[in-house]
């Protein structure tokens, strides 16, 4: 038992070292799961009781170590509620993913009871991808640790994400790990030489062919010239001082000054970060809002200019028009609050996009319909939890000149399929607006930047990233970071990007891989159940 726990811990440490933002260690992803597979095999072959429980507990330990070491920075964003109180709250994102991962491994063990090892290993890949897809789709979503994200620092290796999205990376990692595991087991079990040769050939081809195709694609990819001048602004305002400490007009003055410092007559978009306008704006009365008028005054010197900015907005209703609407104190009216991207241009047109992938707990009440009986409690507490409304479909902003841009607010940038839906509507580049200052100077901000490279490859669109305290950047269609700012500096960056209207295979068909794998996973669970696999 101790040996298996050590193997699990070793697996977790290998995966951590391989994970972004650590450079030059990505290759460890191809072996990081082998010790975990060995530990499971040892338990399956052992003459002990409660094998399923032992596999679950053993694998959970390694995955918990991997997750916690990679996303330790989550604690920084929660410690404002109290350094001690934040600890148990932080354990939820630290442990929830590993619980689902360990469940996939437990299902693999159950599959071994009713079928052969090769078929069960194929089922394991489906169970795993099914967990990943669930973890990006349900109300407790947190797809930060999807295995395919692990290639973010080695983006030259996965140019084929334009066909598969990040789930293709998950399949690749598991395939290579399983082949290495089978080679090791073959040596231990006296495997036939012919079988071993086939495994070696499959392993080499499985590693080399995707890598070769990607490198060929990377070095031969040419962007079609279609320039547009873009400015991203990094005001570097302490997130704890944004509301109440620094006057709103002063913050907007800082943003306009930075924009003016490098803006050109042909600049078409000035991109400001998430909640750059920190006061709440009534969307139906925005034209009378002082912040709006201050932005319009700034834009008067830029004929085709747009300001794409983050803000806090709300809408009023005379009834509970949405499931997230909260009553006013007098009970006569209802309102929805939004984390919003706003596009303001040199006309009377203003466009809104409401953040749709909300942070569970902080921005949304998980399973709100099921837990709707708790809404009066949260309303009594001032709507501190589950306070934000959202929209159900992605949006595209269109400028006066016809340029389409996908607005992406912070957490949303790790949803490739969601962004792909927006691209399909006619978007020609991606604007990520974020405020990573809550995490402080940790690897969280670097991981968040690296993941944006994956969106560039999947969609073949430039990513223009404005982060309040950093890291702001421009990423080209191959996933290269062309420019980036330093952390915690006040600055602005300017870049001529190439707009693109071509649709990639992934944009066209979206998350077909995890959907197919999830169907197979459900089928596998059904077969395990009807063959009484759960009773062993």
Secondary structure, 3 states (H helix, E strand, C coil): CHHHHHHHHHHHHHHHHHCCCCCCCHHHHHCCCHHHHHHHHHHHHCCCCCHHHHHHHHHHHHHHHHHHHHCCCHHHHHHHHCCCHHHHHHHHHHHHHHHHHHHHHHHHHHHHCCCCHHHHHHHHHHHHHHHHHHHHHCCCCCHHHCHHHHHHHHHHHHCCHHHHCHHHHHHHHHHHHHHHHHHHHHHHHCCCHHHHHHHHHHHHHHHHHHHHHHHHHHHHCCCCCCEEEEEEEECCCCCCCCCCCCCHHHHHHHHHHHHHHHCCCCEEEEECCCCCEEEEEEHHHHHHCHHHHHHHHHHCCCCCCEEEEEEEEEEEECCCCCCCCEECCCCCCEEEEEEEEEEEECCCCEEEEECCCCCECCCECCCCCCCHHHHHHHHHCCCCCCCECCCCCCCCEECCCCCEEEEEEHHHHHCHHHHHHHHHCCCCEEEEEECHHHHCCCHHHHHHHHHHHHHHHHHCCCEEEEECCCCCEEECCCCCEEEECCCCCCEEEEEEEECCCCCCHHHHHCCHHHHHHHHHHHHHHHHHHHCCHHHC
